[in-house]
C-alpha cells in the first residue's frame, strides 16, 4: 500500500516538504483535540487525536520515500522534516498532558524535549560512519 501511495505522490510531483508540513498540521489538530478532552467529553475528540497522530506517522514515512523516489532530497528538506517532527511531538504530548486531568505540566515533561538535540547529532554521526 505504501509503495502505491509513494508512486502516486511522486508522479504528481508532490514536495516532500509539503508532506511533512501536512503531517505536522494533522498532528497539531490531533493535539488540540486531545487538549479539548479536558474541557468537553466528546469521544470524537479522542478519535481525532489518534487519527492526527497516525496521519503524522504516515506522512513521516511517506516524505522520505517520496524524496528518494523523486530525487528531491536536500539539507533543507531534512531540516523541515526534523522540525516538523519536533513540533508534532510537542503538540501531541502537550495535548495529552491536558487530556490527563488538565495538567499541562505532564505534557511538557515528555522526553522528546530532552532528546531533540540528540536526534540531530545521532543522525549526523550515523551518516559519517
N, C-alpha and C positions, 0 to 999 in steps of 0.2 A: 504494500500500500504506500509506504514512504517513497519508494522509487518512482511510483507513478505520479505522485504529487510533486516530487522533486523535478521530474522531467517536464511536467506541465508548467511549473513555475519558471523553470529555466527557459523553456521555449517562449514564454510570454515576456521574457526579459525583465522579470521582477527583481528588484535590487535586494541583495541580502540584508542591507541596512534597513530597508522598509519592512522586511520580515521581522527583524529584531525589534524594531520600534512598535510594530503591531503586537508582537508578543508581550512587550513591556506594557503597552496600553491595556491589553486584556488582563494582565496580572494586577495592574493598578486598580482596575474596575473590580476585580476579584477581592483585592484587599479592602477596598471601600465597602463592598458588600459584606465582608466578614466583620468589619468595624461596625456596620449598621445593625448587626445582630444583637449588639449590646443595648440598642435603643428600642428596636421593634423585633418581635419574634415571628418573622415570616420564614418558612422553610425554604422558599425560593432563594433567599439571600445566601443560604449555605450552599445551594447548588450553583449559584452564580460564582461564589468564591472558589469552589472546587473546579468549575469549568475554566475560570480565569487562570488558575494555576496550571491546569493541564494544557490550555492553549499556549501558555508561555513556554512550557516544556517542549511542546510540539514545534513551536517557532524556533526555539533554541536548537533543535535538531535540524530543522529544515534550512536555516540560514547558512550554516556551514556546508551542507550538501549542495545548495544552490550556488554558493560561491565557488565551490570546486567544479561543479558541472558547467558553469558558465565562465570559468576562469576569471572571476571578478573578485578575487581576494586581495586585501591590502591591509596595511597597518591601521589606517583609519577605520576600516571595517571591523578589525579586531577590537579597537578601542570602543566603537559603538556597541558591539556585541557584549563586551565585558561590562560596560557602563549600564547597559540595559539590564543585564543580569543582576547587578548590584541594586539598582533601583527597584527591580521587580521583587527581589528578596526582601528588601526593606518594606515595601508596600504590603506584601502578604503577611510578613511577621508582625508588623505593627497592627495590621487589621486583626490578626489572630490574638494579639495581646488585648485589644479592645473586646474581642468576642469572648475572651476568657475572663469574665467578670468585670469588664470595662477597665482593666488595668493596663494602660498603655506601656507602663514600665516593662512588663513582660515581653512586649513586642520589641522594645529597644534593646533588651538583653540577648537577643538572638545571636548565634555565633557568626553569622555572615559579616557583621560589622567588624569582627575581630579578624576574620580570615580573608577579607578582601585584599589587603596588600600582599598576603602570602600567595593568593591565587595568581596575581600578575607575575610575581617572581618565579613561582614554580613552573609556569608555562614557558617563560622566557628561558629558564635554565634547562628545561627538558628539550627545547629545540636545539640548544647548543650541543647537547650530548650526542 
